[in-house]
Amino acid sequence: MEIKGLIEKTQAELNELAQQIQQLQQKQQVLVNEALKKQGALELLQEMEKDEV
């Protein structure tokens, strides 16, 4: 019985960690998307600057 309880506790902890990893991956994807947008905007501004000269 003690081992079964330990297994259940460990599984619950693993599930919680998996959830935390998934949340971090989602946050990371949001940050990557924001960085790509800013990079695109920067490149556009740099092209516009070249055209002004």
ABEGO torsion letter per residue (X at the ends): XAAAAAAAAAAAAAAAAAAAAAAAAAAAAAAAAAAAAAAAAAAAAAAAAAAAX
